[in-house]
Amino acid sequence: MSDFVEQCRGEWKRLGVPDPLAEEMAADLASDLSEAEAEGVSAEEFLGSSVFDPSSFAASWAAARGIVPVPPSRGNARRRPFVLVAFTALAAITVIVSALLLATGEPKLSLATSRTTPAGPTRSVVHSVSAAAPVEWILLLLAVVALGFAAWLWASSSRSRPPTAPA
């Protein structure tokens, strides 16, 4: 079982746990394991599934004692990409819709004048323009900015993720 304690020591050193604290924790762990063995309790019964993963056991113990920061929870890590995917999809759809609206020029607005003359009312169309063009340009600009922001989030999200060991 001293191999387990040594692997924990190595993990504490990697995590930057000060040597005196690492030695204290190693001594406590070795003492607890010997007491359990003396009472006829196997290491697997005493440590549970942690006996097969000394690195995560050491990291979680150091985090529980407040020596190293607590790793981020899995729930939040799974939620963040979903929100980021939804935001990116919404921004992309908005870019596409506003570009299509600008390309088609719909809806059209016509400026018409009417005049009543002795011969009867006359109507003439002076100008036909897209009524939504300013709004569509603003929407397109905001959507492109949102898409750029999403790209920045994707890039920073992949850089800030801690390395994970293969399962």
N, C-alpha and C positions, 0 to 999 in steps of 0.2 A: 504494500500500500504506500510505501515511501515514494514510489514512482508517481502516484497520483499527487502527493504533496509537492514533489519536485516540479511537476507540470504546472501546478497552481502557482508555485513560486515564479516560474518562468513567465506565466501570464501576468502576474502582478508586476513583474519587472517591466514587461512590455507596455503595460498600462501606465507606468510611471508611479506606482505606489512606492512611497519612501521605504528604504530598506528596513528600518526598525519596525514599521507597521507590518511589512510583508513577513518579517521573521516572527512577529507576535502572532499573526494570523496562521502562519505555517505551523507554529508550535501548538496553537489551539486546535487546529485541524488534526495534526498528528495525535495529540492527546485524546481528542474525541474519537478518532478512529481506533486507537488502541483500547480505549474503554469499551467501545462497542464490541470489538473483537473478544475482549475478556469476558463480556457478558454473553457471548455466543451469537451476536448479531452480525450478519455479513455486511460488508461494505455496501453492497447493492441495496440491502434492506435499509441501511442507515442513510445513504445518500440518494436513494431512488435512482432514477435514470441519469442523474448527474455524474454517476460513477463512470459513465462512458464518454463524458464530455467535460474534462477538467477545466478547459479554457473558459467555457461559459459559466461553469460553477464558480470559478475564481472571479470572473468579471462581475457576476451578479452579487457575490458576497461583498466585493469591494464597493460596488454601487450601493448596496444596502447599508453599509457602514458609513456612507457619505464620503468615501475617499476619492472615488472617481465619479464623473457624471453618469446619471442614469441614461442608458441608451433609449432612443425614441421608441415609443410604443408601435407595435405592428399595425394597430387599427388606424392610426393617423397616417402612417406611411401608405396604407392601401387606399385611403380616402383621397389623399392629395392628387395622385395621378388621375383619378376619376374626375375630379373637379377640373383639373387642368385639361383633360381631354374634352370635357363638355364646353369649357370656355373657348378652347381652340376651334372646336367644331362650329360653335355659334358665331365666332368672329369670321371664319371662312365662309359660312353660309351668307352672312351679312355682306361680305365683300362681293360675292357672286351675285346676289340679288340686286344690290345697288348698282353694280356694273351693268347688269342686264337692263335695269330700268333706265339707266342713262343711255345705253345703246339704242333702245327702242324708242325713247323719247315720250313714253306714255306717262301720265295722261296729257293730252293736248289741251291748250287753252287758246281760244280764238277771241280776239278783240273785234267786236262788230259794232258798226254804227248804223243807226236807222234814222231816217228823216222822212217827214211827211211833206209831200209836195202836192200841188193840185192834181197831178196825174195819179196820185196814190202813194202809199208808203213805199220807200225804197230801203233796201238793206244792203250794206256792203261790208265785206270782211276786210279788215285793215291788216291784221297780223295774226299768225298762228304760231304759238310757242309752247314749249313744254312747261307746264305749270310747276312741276315738282323738281325741276333741275337744281335749284339751289339746295333744297333739302337732300336730294340724292347725292350731290357732291359732298355735303357735310357728312352724310351717312357713310359714304365711301371712305372719306378721310378718317373718320373715327374707327371704322372697321379695319382699315389698314394699320392704324396705330395699335388697335387691340390685337391684331394678328402679330405685329412686331413684338408687343409685350408678351404674348403667349410664347413666341419663339425664344425670347430672353428667359422666360420662366422654365421652359424645357431645358435650355442650356444650363441654367444655374441649378436646376433640380438634379441633373445628372452629375454635376460637379460636387454637390453638397452631400450626396448619399455616401454613407460610410461603406467601406469595403465589407463584403459578406463572404463567409466561407461557404464553399460548395456543400450541398446537403448530402 
